[in-house]
């Protein structure tokens, strides 16, 4: 799980932003408030790690707060690395030979960088190029042309080799990772490759049948037929119009129909409805 994504913050969020996001998320998912207990535990785990500067630094670099796991990934220990550079007296070649993986030497590199890139739902259908500029620890600014392919999934990572930190000149630079976030909009929620929307329809229209104009994320429109006698809370599916899926079938658009009761009826309307109600009760 991605700790930052769980709390709904960017990876460069301040301590104040982390604390605020944690309070909001923990209240939302607290079991005493009807929330999911497993989700609540994940949120607490995420905040416990990110509020601690040392744990957060380890998580940002290695994706874990477990020192053993970090070292297995070729991580630096405190005796080898300090304040962005090596302590005096260490030979870089000797130091590189101290780290191995699976019985083979593993080349040490500078730290990787992870940044986020937010796109809209419509961008998933056609792809998008985003120009991003970020600053390295050494003060240098780098620009990357992020090429987001059609069919990208939420939280997918795009890797750019050699575009990470360059603190130590004697070893290769780290890599740059782009974490893609697909933003929900006012019309649709995202569930995997499916898009979910709710539509309010008069219960009278549900009785006799009607049709709805559905605006697709691509900008196209489609007419959705609502058969007579459709019950409130029915979910209807528009097959294959959800998010494109690389290597698999495209998602669907799911429309949840909410019944809306007419108000401010006059006396004549009420009598007619009462007559129909008694006739079919």
GROMACS elastic network, one bead per residue, 0.5 to 0.9 nm:
[ bonds ]
;  ai    aj funct       b0    kb
    1     4     6  0.89727   500
    1     5     6  0.80702   500
    1     6     6  0.76111   500
    1    42     6  0.84402   500
    2     5     6  0.52453   500
    2     6     6  0.61716   500
    2     7     6  0.88598   500
    2    46     6  0.81558   500
    2    63     6  0.84045   500
    2   155     6  0.87952   500
    3     6     6  0.51099   500
    3     7     6  0.64954   500
    3     8     6  0.86035   500
    3     9     6  0.89674   500
    3    42     6  0.82550   500
    3    43     6  0.76610   500
    3    45     6  0.80813   500
    3    47     6  0.75425   500
    3    49     6  0.82422   500
    3    50     6  0.77358   500
    3    59     6  0.89677   500
    4     7     6  0.53150   500
    4     8     6  0.59910   500
    4     9     6  0.54234   500
    4    10     6  0.63489   500
    4    11     6  0.61568   500
    4    13     6  0.87604   500
    4    18     6  0.88155   500
    4    46     6  0.74595   500
    4    47     6  0.88310   500
    4    50     6  0.83675   500
    5     9     6  0.63410   500
    5    10     6  0.77454   500
    5    11     6  0.87823   500
    5   155     6  0.85077   500
    6     9     6  0.80261   500
    6    25     6  0.83586   500
    6    39     6  0.87851   500
    6    42     6  0.76744   500
    6    43     6  0.62690   500
    6    46     6  0.72201   500
    7    10     6  0.89742   500
    7    18     6  0.74595   500
    7    21     6  0.57629   500
    7    22     6  0.60336   500
    7    24     6  0.86555   500
    7    25     6  0.64873   500
    7    43     6  0.66327   500
    7    46     6  0.74217   500
    7    47     6  0.77039   500
    8    18     6  0.89284   500
    8    21     6  0.68093   500
    8    22     6  0.87920   500
    8    25     6  0.83585   500
    9    12     6  0.81492   500
    9    13     6  0.61816   500
    9    17     6  0.75335   500
    9    18     6  0.70657   500
    9    21     6  0.71046   500
   10    13     6  0.53018   500
   10   115     6  0.82324   500
   10   116     6  0.71105   500
   11    14     6  0.89168   500
   11    60     6  0.81639   500
   11   114     6  0.77800   500
   11   115     6  0.69792   500
   11   116     6  0.76014   500
   12   115     6  0.85784   500
   13    16     6  0.80084   500
   13    17     6  0.58141   500
   13    18     6  0.63537   500
   14    17     6  0.51197   500
   14    18     6  0.62144   500
   14    19     6  0.86549   500
   15    18     6  0.50503   500
   15    19     6  0.61620   500
   15    20     6  0.85971   500
   15    50     6  0.85420   500
   15    51     6  0.67468   500
   16    19     6  0.51807   500
   16    20     6  0.61648   500
   16    21     6  0.85718   500
   17    20     6  0.51238   500
   17    21     6  0.60368   500
   17    22     6  0.84600   500
   18    21     6  0.51661   500
   18    22     6  0.60229   500
   18    23     6  0.86441   500
   18    47     6  0.73822   500
   18    50     6  0.78118   500
   18    51     6  0.74015   500
   19    22     6  0.50786   500
   19    23     6  0.62473   500
   19    24     6  0.86986   500
   19    47     6  0.78311   500
   19    51     6  0.79455   500
   20    23     6  0.52768   500
   20    24     6  0.63495   500
   20    25     6  0.87070   500
   21    24     6  0.51699   500
   21    25     6  0.60703   500
   21    26     6  0.84367   500
   22    25     6  0.51563   500
   22    26     6  0.58297   500
   22    27     6  0.83783   500
   22    43     6  0.71739   500
   22    44     6  0.77984   500
   22    46     6  0.87789   500
   22    47     6  0.65057   500
   23    26     6  0.52739   500
   23    27     6  0.61112   500
   23    28     6  0.85273   500
   24    27     6  0.54055   500
   24    28     6  0.62279   500
   24    29     6  0.88281   500
   25    28     6  0.50456   500
   25    29     6  0.61922   500
   25    30     6  0.82903   500
   25    40     6  0.80738   500
   25    43     6  0.71589   500
   26    29     6  0.52914   500
   26    30     6  0.55445   500
   26    35     6  0.89619   500
   26    39     6  0.89440   500
   26    40     6  0.61583   500
   26    41     6  0.89514   500
   26    43     6  0.66946   500
   26    44     6  0.75108   500
   27    30     6  0.52501   500
   27    31     6  0.89155   500
   27    33     6  0.74695   500
   27    35     6  0.84420   500
   27    40     6  0.88364   500
   28    31     6  0.89248   500
   28    33     6  0.73742   500
   28    34     6  0.85598   500
   28    35     6  0.65601   500
   28    40     6  0.86655   500
   29    32     6  0.85786   500
   29    33     6  0.70991   500
   29    34     6  0.71848   500
   29    36     6  0.56318   500
   29    37     6  0.72036   500
   29    39     6  0.66463   500
   29    40     6  0.53903   500
   29    43     6  0.86235   500
   30    33     6  0.53499   500
   30    34     6  0.66552   500
   30    36     6  0.68816   500
   30    37     6  0.68124   500
   30    39     6  0.85749   500
   30    40     6  0.58610   500
   31    36     6  0.58081   500
   31    37     6  0.53270   500
   31    40     6  0.73401   500
   32    35     6  0.69968   500
   34    37     6  0.87755   500
   35    38     6  0.89622   500
   35    39     6  0.78953   500
   35    40     6  0.74103   500
   36    39     6  0.53247   500
   36    40     6  0.61917   500
   36    41     6  0.88267   500
   37    41     6  0.62711   500
   37    42     6  0.87271   500
   38    41     6  0.51992   500
   38    42     6  0.63710   500
   38    43     6  0.87913   500
   39    42     6  0.50794   500
   39    43     6  0.62695   500
   39    44     6  0.87572   500
   40    43     6  0.51743   500
   40    44     6  0.63855   500
   40    45     6  0.87112   500
   41    44     6  0.51519   500
   41    45     6  0.61639   500
   41    46     6  0.86329   500
   42    45     6  0.50135   500
   42    46     6  0.61403   500
   42    47     6  0.87007   500
   43    46     6  0.51048   500
   43    47     6  0.62635   500
   43    48     6  0.85233   500
   44    47     6  0.52155   500
   44    48     6  0.59527   500
   44    49     6  0.85932   500
   45    48     6  0.51390   500
   45    49     6  0.63428   500
   45    50     6  0.87698   500
   46    49     6  0.53512   500
   46    50     6  0.62338   500
   46    51     6  0.85886   500
   47    50     6  0.51199   500
   47    51     6  0.57947   500
   47    52     6  0.85476   500
   48    51     6  0.57301   500
   48    52     6  0.68867   500
   48    55     6  0.87714   500
   49    52     6  0.57649   500
   49    53     6  0.83309   500
   49    54     6  0.87144   500
   49    55     6  0.55335   500
   49    56     6  0.59594   500
   49    59     6  0.78664   500
   49    65     6  0.70438   500
   50    53     6  0.68410   500
   50    54     6  0.86370   500
   50    55     6  0.64876   500
   50    57     6  0.83824   500
   50    59     6  0.79891   500
   51    54     6  0.89267   500
   51    55     6  0.79326   500
   51    56     6  0.69997   500
   52    55     6  0.53217   500
   52    56     6  0.59415   500
   52    57     6  0.85773   500
   53    56     6  0.50520   500
   53    57     6  0.61081   500
   53    58     6  0.86584   500
   54    57     6  0.51809   500
   54    58     6  0.63100   500
   54    59     6  0.86138   500
   54    65     6  0.88262   500
   55    58     6  0.51159   500
   55    59     6  0.60590   500
   55    60     6  0.85599   500
   55    64     6  0.83514   500
   55    65     6  0.55150   500
   55    66     6  0.86077   500
   56    60     6  0.60147   500
   56    61     6  0.85372   500
   56    64     6  0.88884   500
   56    65     6  0.75115   500
   57    60     6  0.51655   500
   57    61     6  0.62527   500
   57    62     6  0.85594   500
   57    65     6  0.86828   500
   58    61     6  0.52230   500
   58    62     6  0.58534   500
   58    63     6  0.71974   500
   58    64     6  0.65729   500
   58    65     6  0.57797   500
   58    66     6  0.83087   500
   58    67     6  0.80355   500
   58    70     6  0.75920   500
   58    75     6  0.88873   500
   59    62     6  0.52969   500
   59    65     6  0.52827   500
   59    66     6  0.85501   500
   59    70     6  0.86959   500
   60    63     6  0.57908   500
   60    64     6  0.78651   500
   60   112     6  0.86603   500
   60   113     6  0.81653   500
   60   114     6  0.78403   500
   61    64     6  0.81271   500
   61    70     6  0.86005   500
   61    75     6  0.84054   500
   61   111     6  0.64107   500
   61   112     6  0.65444   500
   61   113     6  0.77517   500
   61   114     6  0.88052   500
   62    65     6  0.78828   500
   62    69     6  0.83605   500
   62    70     6  0.57469   500
   62    71     6  0.89318   500
   62    73     6  0.72928   500
   62    74     6  0.89881   500
   62    75     6  0.73413   500
   62   111     6  0.89500   500
   62   112     6  0.86991   500
   63    70     6  0.80128   500
   64    67     6  0.78480   500
   64    69     6  0.70266   500
   64    70     6  0.65664   500
   65    68     6  0.88724   500
   65    69     6  0.80015   500
   65    70     6  0.74420   500
   66    69     6  0.53833   500
   66    70     6  0.62293   500
   66    71     6  0.87666   500
   67    71     6  0.61075   500
   67    72     6  0.85950   500
   67    75     6  0.84170   500
   67    77     6  0.84287   500
   68    71     6  0.52003   500
   68    72     6  0.62622   500
   68    73     6  0.87694   500
   69    72     6  0.50625   500
   69    73     6  0.64396   500
   69    74     6  0.89967   500
   69    75     6  0.85562   500
   70    73     6  0.51691   500
   70    74     6  0.67514   500
   70    75     6  0.51918   500
   70    76     6  0.80752   500
   71    74     6  0.50766   500
   71    76     6  0.66697   500
   71    77     6  0.74401   500
   71    99     6  0.84851   500
   72    75     6  0.69252   500
   72    99     6  0.87113   500
   72   100     6  0.82866   500
   72   101     6  0.69607   500
   73   101     6  0.77619   500
   74    99     6  0.63049   500
   74   100     6  0.73039   500
   74   101     6  0.75392   500
   74   106     6  0.73073   500
   74   107     6  0.84850   500
   74   108     6  0.70224   500
   74   109     6  0.89763   500
   75    99     6  0.85122   500
   75   108     6  0.85728   500
   76    79     6  0.80932   500
   76    80     6  0.61302   500
   76    81     6  0.60296   500
   77    80     6  0.54910   500
   77    81     6  0.62990   500
   77    82     6  0.88279   500
   78    81     6  0.53698   500
   78    82     6  0.63887   500
   79    82     6  0.75047   500
   79    86     6  0.89834   500
   79    87     6  0.80986   500
   80    85     6  0.87993   500
   80    86     6  0.63084   500
   80    87     6  0.68590   500
   80    90     6  0.82535   500
   80    95     6  0.79530   500
   81    84     6  0.69306   500
   81    85     6  0.59642   500
   81    86     6  0.50909   500
   81    87     6  0.67035   500
   82    85     6  0.55856   500
   82    86     6  0.61043   500
   82    87     6  0.66841   500
   83    86     6  0.81016   500
   84   137     6  0.83989   500
   84   167     6  0.66241   500
   84   168     6  0.80950   500
   85   167     6  0.71387   500
   85   168     6  0.67466   500
   86    89     6  0.86485   500
   86    90     6  0.72016   500
   86    92     6  0.85024   500
   86   168     6  0.83785   500
   87    90     6  0.65990   500
   88    91     6  0.87232   500
   90    93     6  0.87284   500
   90    94     6  0.74961   500
   90    95     6  0.69597   500
   91    94     6  0.52894   500
   91    95     6  0.61349   500
   91    96     6  0.86618   500
   92    96     6  0.61023   500
   92    97     6  0.87208   500
   92   170     6  0.75097   500
   92   171     6  0.84533   500
   93    96     6  0.51225   500
   93    97     6  0.64431   500
   94    97     6  0.52696   500
   94    98     6  0.67582   500
   95    98     6  0.53582   500
   95    99     6  0.75252   500
   96    99     6  0.59993   500
   96   100     6  0.86091   500
   96   105     6  0.81464   500
   96   106     6  0.77676   500
   96   107     6  0.66973   500
   96   108     6  0.61770   500
   97   100     6  0.72391   500
   97   105     6  0.66569   500
   97   106     6  0.80470   500
   97   107     6  0.84491   500
   98   105     6  0.82814   500
   99   104     6  0.88829   500
   99   105     6  0.64796   500
   99   106     6  0.64089   500
   99   107     6  0.81726   500
   99   108     6  0.80161   500
  100   103     6  0.61015   500
  100   104     6  0.54379   500
  100   106     6  0.52011   500
  100   107     6  0.84289   500
  101   104     6  0.53554   500
  101   105     6  0.61899   500
  101   106     6  0.60903   500
  102   105     6  0.82540   500
  107   171     6  0.82577   500
  107   172     6  0.85389   500
  108   171     6  0.66273   500
  108   172     6  0.74597   500
  109   112     6  0.83814   500
  109   165     6  0.89295   500
  109   166     6  0.88267   500
  109   168     6  0.84860   500
  109   171     6  0.55754   500
  109   172     6  0.50155   500
  109   173     6  0.57617   500
  109   174     6  0.56231   500
  109   175     6  0.88406   500
  110   164     6  0.72513   500
  110   165     6  0.56323   500
  110   166     6  0.59779   500
  110   167     6  0.66502   500
  110   168     6  0.65850   500
  110   169     6  0.87716   500
  110   171     6  0.67772   500
  110   172     6  0.62765   500
  110   175     6  0.82429   500
  111   164     6  0.64145   500
  111   165     6  0.53480   500
  111   166     6  0.77477   500
  111   167     6  0.82829   500
  111   173     6  0.72304   500
  111   175     6  0.74034   500
  112   162     6  0.86498   500
  112   163     6  0.80463   500
  112   165     6  0.61325   500
  112   173     6  0.79103   500
  112   176     6  0.57451   500
  112   177     6  0.74082   500
  113   136     6  0.86958   500
  113   163     6  0.79925   500
  113   164     6  0.51421   500
  113   165     6  0.67209   500
  113   174     6  0.72169   500
  113   175     6  0.63537   500
  113   177     6  0.60823   500
  113   178     6  0.85331   500
  114   164     6  0.84498   500
  114   175     6  0.85344   500
  114   176     6  0.58895   500
  114   178     6  0.58578   500
  114   179     6  0.70508   500
  115   134     6  0.85252   500
  115   176     6  0.77791   500
  115   177     6  0.64073   500
  115   178     6  0.52212   500
  115   179     6  0.62000   500
  115   180     6  0.88333   500
  116   177     6  0.83798   500
  116   178     6  0.55700   500
  116   180     6  0.59770   500
  116   181     6  0.70998   500
  117   130     6  0.81321   500
  117   132     6  0.85876   500
  117   146     6  0.86652   500
  117   178     6  0.65041   500
  117   179     6  0.60575   500
  117   181     6  0.60922   500
  117   182     6  0.85921   500
  118   179     6  0.84559   500
  118   180     6  0.59400   500
  118   182     6  0.59035   500
  118   183     6  0.65810   500
  119   122     6  0.82601   500
  119   123     6  0.63365   500
  119   124     6  0.79002   500
  119   128     6  0.82026   500
  119   180     6  0.72976   500
  119   181     6  0.62936   500
  119   182     6  0.51363   500
  119   183     6  0.61207   500
  120   123     6  0.54004   500
  120   124     6  0.72795   500
  120   181     6  0.85360   500
  120   182     6  0.56735   500
  120   183     6  0.53224   500
  120   184     6  0.72661   500
  120   185     6  0.77754   500
  121   124     6  0.55967   500
  121   125     6  0.76198   500
  121   182     6  0.60778   500
  121   183     6  0.64626   500
  121   184     6  0.67969   500
  121   185     6  0.75877   500
  121   188     6  0.86738   500
  121   190     6  0.86270   500
  121   217     6  0.66411   500
  121   218     6  0.86888   500
  121   243     6  0.79810   500
  122   125     6  0.57130   500
  122   126     6  0.73876   500
  122   127     6  0.85625   500
  122   216     6  0.89160   500
  122   217     6  0.51892   500
  122   218     6  0.56833   500
  122   219     6  0.82698   500
  122   243     6  0.87617   500
  123   126     6  0.55551   500
  123   127     6  0.51951   500
  123   128     6  0.59527   500
  123   148     6  0.85740   500
  123   149     6  0.88837   500
  123   150     6  0.72900   500
  123   151     6  0.89174   500
  123   182     6  0.86569   500
  123   217     6  0.89703   500
  123   218     6  0.86832   500
  124   127     6  0.54408   500
  124   128     6  0.78601   500
  124   148     6  0.83187   500
  124   149     6  0.75044   500
  124   150     6  0.50613   500
  124   151     6  0.53750   500
  124   152     6  0.60106   500
  124   153     6  0.80004   500
  124   182     6  0.80415   500
  124   243     6  0.67365   500
  124   244     6  0.70863   500
  125   149     6  0.87654   500
  125   150     6  0.53031   500
  125   151     6  0.62967   500
  125   152     6  0.86810   500
  125   217     6  0.84920   500
  125   218     6  0.71690   500
  125   243     6  0.66227   500
  125   244     6  0.60744   500
  126   149     6  0.73625   500
  126   151     6  0.78694   500
  126   218     6  0.88936   500
  127   147     6  0.76960   500
  127   148     6  0.53394   500
  127   151     6  0.73897   500
  127   152     6  0.78527   500
  128   146     6  0.81085   500
  128   147     6  0.62322   500
  128   148     6  0.50905   500
  128   149     6  0.66629   500
  128   150     6  0.76450   500
  129   145     6  0.66026   500
  129   146     6  0.54843   500
  129   148     6  0.59223   500
  129   149     6  0.85294   500
  130   144     6  0.81963   500
  130   145     6  0.58357   500
  130   147     6  0.66592   500
  130   148     6  0.77142   500
  131   143     6  0.69591   500
  131   144     6  0.58679   500
  131   146     6  0.60214   500
  131   147     6  0.87906   500
  132   142     6  0.83370   500
  132   143     6  0.55728   500
  132   144     6  0.54184   500
  132   145     6  0.65101   500
  132   146     6  0.71705   500
  133   141     6  0.67008   500
  133   142     6  0.55833   500
  133   144     6  0.64443   500
  133   145     6  0.89534   500
  134   140     6  0.85411   500
  134   141     6  0.56674   500
  134   142     6  0.55661   500
  134   143     6  0.64993   500
  134   144     6  0.84417   500
  135   138     6  0.80473   500
  135   139     6  0.60558   500
  135   140     6  0.57015   500
  135   142     6  0.62539   500
  135   143     6  0.88494   500
  136   139     6  0.53619   500
  136   140     6  0.53534   500
  136   141     6  0.61773   500
  136   142     6  0.74609   500
  136   164     6  0.76133   500
  136   165     6  0.58419   500
  136   166     6  0.74525   500
  136   167     6  0.84290   500
  137   140     6  0.73841   500
  137   165     6  0.67111   500
  137   166     6  0.77295   500
  137   167     6  0.68364   500
  138   141     6  0.88753   500
  138   165     6  0.80637   500
  138   166     6  0.72668   500
  138   167     6  0.62991   500
  142   163     6  0.79420   500
  144   160     6  0.86614   500
  144   163     6  0.84525   500
  146   158     6  0.83418   500
  146   178     6  0.79917   500
  147   158     6  0.86658   500
  148   151     6  0.88327   500
  148   152     6  0.70176   500
  148   158     6  0.81322   500
  148   180     6  0.83709   500
  149   152     6  0.59388   500
  150   244     6  0.72042   500
  150   245     6  0.83898   500
  150   246     6  0.79760   500
  151   193     6  0.89263   500
  151   243     6  0.68593   500
  151   245     6  0.50093   500
  151   246     6  0.54309   500
  151   250     6  0.88343   500
  152   155     6  0.87265   500
  152   156     6  0.67422   500
  152   180     6  0.79640   500
  152   182     6  0.88553   500
  152   243     6  0.89197   500
  152   244     6  0.81008   500
  152   245     6  0.76120   500
  152   246     6  0.76566   500
  153   156     6  0.54274   500
  153   180     6  0.76370   500
  153   181     6  0.81578   500
  153   182     6  0.77187   500
  153   192     6  0.76256   500
  153   193     6  0.77265   500
  153   243     6  0.87910   500
  153   245     6  0.80383   500
  154   179     6  0.84351   500
  154   180     6  0.60715   500
  154   181     6  0.52392   500
  154   182     6  0.54837   500
  154   183     6  0.87867   500
  154   190     6  0.88330   500
  154   192     6  0.77610   500
  155   179     6  0.55231   500
  155   180     6  0.50090   500
  155   181     6  0.54428   500
  155   182     6  0.78429   500
  156   178     6  0.81140   500
  156   179     6  0.58571   500
  156   180     6  0.55715   500
  156   181     6  0.78353   500
  157   177     6  0.61483   500
  157   178     6  0.53137   500
  157   180     6  0.63248   500
  158   176     6  0.81777   500
  158   177     6  0.55680   500
  158   179     6  0.66774   500
  158   180     6  0.78617   500
  159   175     6  0.68718   500
  159   176     6  0.57415   500
  159   178     6  0.64374   500
  160   163     6  0.60772   500
  160   164     6  0.82767   500
  160   175     6  0.58093   500
  160   176     6  0.50190   500
  160   177     6  0.63695   500
  160   178     6  0.81671   500
  161   164     6  0.76821   500
  161   173     6  0.84521   500
  161   174     6  0.72588   500
  161   176     6  0.64125   500
  161   177     6  0.86479   500
  162   165     6  0.82913   500
  162   166     6  0.88809   500
  162   172     6  0.72902   500
  162   173     6  0.51244   500
  162   174     6  0.53285   500
  162   176     6  0.70507   500
  163   166     6  0.84441   500
  163   173     6  0.67078   500
  163   174     6  0.62572   500
  163   176     6  0.51164   500
  163   177     6  0.88283   500
  164   173     6  0.57047   500
  164   177     6  0.83526   500
  165   168     6  0.84286   500
  165   173     6  0.56192   500
  165   174     6  0.53001   500
  165   175     6  0.74934   500
  165   176     6  0.84039   500
  166   169     6  0.64073   500
  166   171     6  0.83895   500
  166   172     6  0.75211   500
  166   174     6  0.69662   500
  167   173     6  0.79420   500
  168   171     6  0.60821   500
  168   172     6  0.80247   500
  168   173     6  0.79352   500
  169   172     6  0.72686   500
  169   173     6  0.79795   500
  182   190     6  0.82992   500
  183   189     6  0.88378   500
  183   190     6  0.84523   500
  184   187     6  0.79812   500
  184   188     6  0.61792   500
  184   189     6  0.54337   500
  184   190     6  0.63721   500
  185   188     6  0.56630   500
  185   189     6  0.70180   500
  186   189     6  0.81681   500
  187   196     6  0.82403   500
  187   197     6  0.59983   500
  187   198     6  0.79945   500
  187   215     6  0.86308   500
  187   217     6  0.87307   500
  188   195     6  0.57360   500
  188   196     6  0.52982   500
  188   198     6  0.81655   500
  188   217     6  0.86143   500
  188   253     6  0.87974   500
  189   194     6  0.84040   500
  189   195     6  0.55983   500
  189   196     6  0.51063   500
  189   197     6  0.65599   500
  190   193     6  0.70470   500
  190   194     6  0.61570   500
  190   196     6  0.65131   500
  190   243     6  0.88809   500
  191   194     6  0.51563   500
  191   195     6  0.61361   500
  191   196     6  0.73546   500
  192   195     6  0.79887   500
  192   243     6  0.83344   500
  192   251     6  0.79057   500
  193   242     6  0.61396   500
  193   244     6  0.69524   500
  193   245     6  0.68104   500
  193   250     6  0.68588   500
  193   252     6  0.71317   500
  193   253     6  0.89792   500
  194   241     6  0.85072   500
  194   242     6  0.51564   500
  194   243     6  0.62654   500
  194   250     6  0.82773   500
  194   253     6  0.57746   500
  194   254     6  0.71833   500
  195   241     6  0.86258   500
  195   242     6  0.56215   500
  195   243     6  0.72104   500
  195   251     6  0.75188   500
  195   252     6  0.64167   500
  195   254     6  0.61313   500
  195   255     6  0.85669   500
  196   242     6  0.89073   500
  196   252     6  0.84988   500
  196   253     6  0.58816   500
  196   255     6  0.60179   500
  196   256     6  0.75177   500
  197   253     6  0.76073   500
  197   254     6  0.62752   500
  197   255     6  0.50036   500
  197   256     6  0.62368   500
  197   257     6  0.88485   500
  198   235     6  0.87973   500
  198   254     6  0.83468   500
  198   255     6  0.55393   500
  198   257     6  0.60321   500
  198   258     6  0.69282   500
  199   212     6  0.87007   500
  199   255     6  0.68223   500
  199   256     6  0.62152   500
  199   257     6  0.52066   500
  199   258     6  0.59499   500
  199   259     6  0.85994   500
  200   256     6  0.85474   500
  200   257     6  0.60533   500
  200   259     6  0.58785   500
  200   260     6  0.59206   500
  201   204     6  0.83004   500
  201   205     6  0.67117   500
  201   206     6  0.69850   500
  201   212     6  0.88317   500
  201   232     6  0.85433   500
  201   257     6  0.67462   500
  201   258     6  0.61051   500
  201   259     6  0.52792   500
  201   260     6  0.54728   500
  201   261     6  0.85311   500
  202   205     6  0.51876   500
  202   206     6  0.64722   500
  202   207     6  0.88058   500
  202   258     6  0.83647   500
  202   259     6  0.57006   500
  202   261     6  0.58795   500
  202   262     6  0.66554   500
  203   207     6  0.62494   500
  203   208     6  0.89000   500
  203   230     6  0.88691   500
  203   231     6  0.83825   500
  203   232     6  0.75681   500
  203   258     6  0.86447   500
  203   259     6  0.51473   500
  203   260     6  0.55928   500
  203   261     6  0.58133   500
  203   262     6  0.77304   500
  204   207     6  0.50672   500
  204   208     6  0.65794   500
  204   209     6  0.83190   500
  204   259     6  0.88518   500
  204   260     6  0.85867   500
  204   261     6  0.79025   500
  204   262     6  0.81272   500
  205   208     6  0.53198   500
  205   209     6  0.53912   500
  205   210     6  0.58138   500
  205   211     6  0.89727   500
  205   226     6  0.86431   500
  205   228     6  0.77508   500
  205   229     6  0.88489   500
  205   230     6  0.89897   500
  206   209     6  0.50740   500
  206   210     6  0.68323   500
  206   226     6  0.71251   500
  206   227     6  0.73616   500
  206   228     6  0.57635   500
  206   229     6  0.57228   500
  206   230     6  0.52847   500
  206   231     6  0.69163   500
  206   232     6  0.78205   500
  206   259     6  0.76421   500
  207   210     6  0.87838   500
  207   227     6  0.84214   500
  207   228     6  0.51886   500
  207   230     6  0.66760   500
  207   231     6  0.82558   500
  208   227     6  0.76252   500
  208   229     6  0.65395   500
  208   230     6  0.86810   500
  209   225     6  0.79422   500
  209   226     6  0.54456   500
  209   229     6  0.67233   500
  209   230     6  0.73420   500
  210   224     6  0.86655   500
  210   225     6  0.63595   500
  210   226     6  0.51008   500
  210   227     6  0.66260   500
  210   228     6  0.72247   500
  211   223     6  0.63862   500
  211   224     6  0.53942   500
  211   226     6  0.52719   500
  211   227     6  0.81559   500
  212   222     6  0.82367   500
  212   223     6  0.56118   500
  212   224     6  0.50173   500
  212   225     6  0.65462   500
  212   226     6  0.73392   500
  213   221     6  0.66907   500
  213   222     6  0.59025   500
  213   224     6  0.63318   500
  214   220     6  0.85399   500
  214   221     6  0.55948   500
  214   222     6  0.52283   500
  214   223     6  0.61165   500
  214   224     6  0.67944   500
  215   218     6  0.82339   500
  215   219     6  0.65552   500
  215   220     6  0.61740   500
  215   222     6  0.66471   500
  215   223     6  0.89648   500
  216   219     6  0.55197   500
  216   220     6  0.53387   500
  216   221     6  0.57392   500
  216   222     6  0.73187   500
  216   241     6  0.78156   500
  216   242     6  0.87304   500
  216   253     6  0.87322   500
  217   220     6  0.72983   500
  217   242     6  0.86205   500
  218   221     6  0.86291   500
  224   236     6  0.87573   500
  224   238     6  0.80992   500
  226   229     6  0.86661   500
  226   230     6  0.67985   500
  226   236     6  0.86892   500
  227   230     6  0.58951   500
  228   231     6  0.89903   500
  230   234     6  0.71056   500
  230   257     6  0.87877   500
  231   234     6  0.58314   500
  231   257     6  0.81513   500
  231   258     6  0.87245   500
  231   259     6  0.77689   500
  232   235     6  0.88389   500
  232   256     6  0.85471   500
  232   257     6  0.58576   500
  232   258     6  0.52264   500
  232   260     6  0.84981   500
  233   256     6  0.60099   500
  233   257     6  0.51154   500
  233   258     6  0.52344   500
  233   259     6  0.71055   500
  234   255     6  0.82761   500
  234   256     6  0.58359   500
  234   257     6  0.53821   500
  234   258     6  0.75997   500
  235   254     6  0.63832   500
  235   255     6  0.54240   500
  235   257     6  0.60668   500
  236   253     6  0.83331   500
  236   254     6  0.56982   500
  236   255     6  0.50901   500
  236   256     6  0.63519   500
  236   257     6  0.76290   500
  237   252     6  0.66097   500
  237   253     6  0.57912   500
  237   255     6  0.62610   500
  237   256     6  0.88216   500
  238   241     6  0.61859   500
  238   242     6  0.80122   500
  238   252     6  0.57670   500
  238   253     6  0.50226   500
  238   254     6  0.63299   500
  238   255     6  0.78489   500
  239   242     6  0.74767   500
  239   250     6  0.84398   500
  239   251     6  0.72891   500
  239   253     6  0.65518   500
  239   254     6  0.84253   500
  240   243     6  0.80731   500
  240   244     6  0.82227   500
  240   249     6  0.75390   500
  240   250     6  0.52374   500
  240   251     6  0.53876   500
  240   253     6  0.74346   500
  241   244     6  0.80229   500
  241   250     6  0.70961   500
  241   251     6  0.63683   500
  241   252     6  0.51155   500
  241   253     6  0.57716   500
  242   245     6  0.89435   500
  242   250     6  0.62245   500
  242   254     6  0.84621   500
  243   250     6  0.59434   500
  243   251     6  0.51260   500
  243   252     6  0.72163   500
  243   253     6  0.84599   500
  244   248     6  0.84931   500
  244   249     6  0.75299   500
  244   251     6  0.63237   500
  245   248     6  0.53915   500
  245   249     6  0.59280   500
  245   251     6  0.69427   500
  246   249     6  0.78575   500
  246   250     6  0.80468   500
  262   265     6  0.72234   500
  265   268     6  0.80213   500
  265   269     6  0.58514   500
  265   270     6  0.62886   500
  266   269     6  0.54073   500
  266   270     6  0.63347   500
  266   271     6  0.88212   500
  267   270     6  0.51554   500
  267   271     6  0.62487   500
  267   272     6  0.87383   500
  268   271     6  0.52157   500
  268   272     6  0.63385   500
  268   273     6  0.87304   500
  269   272     6  0.52112   500
  269   273     6  0.62483   500
  269   274     6  0.85773   500
  270   273     6  0.50896   500
  270   274     6  0.59809   500
  270   275     6  0.84711   500
  271   275     6  0.60711   500
  271   276     6  0.86508   500
  272   275     6  0.50850   500
  272   276     6  0.63263   500
  272   277     6  0.85794   500
  273   276     6  0.51016   500
  273   277     6  0.59686   500
  273   278     6  0.85613   500
  274   278     6  0.61271   500
  274   279     6  0.84571   500
  275   278     6  0.53241   500
  275   279     6  0.61183   500
  275   280     6  0.88190   500
  276   280     6  0.62979   500
  276   281     6  0.84028   500
  277   280     6  0.55052   500
  277   281     6  0.58085   500
  278   281     6  0.52020   500
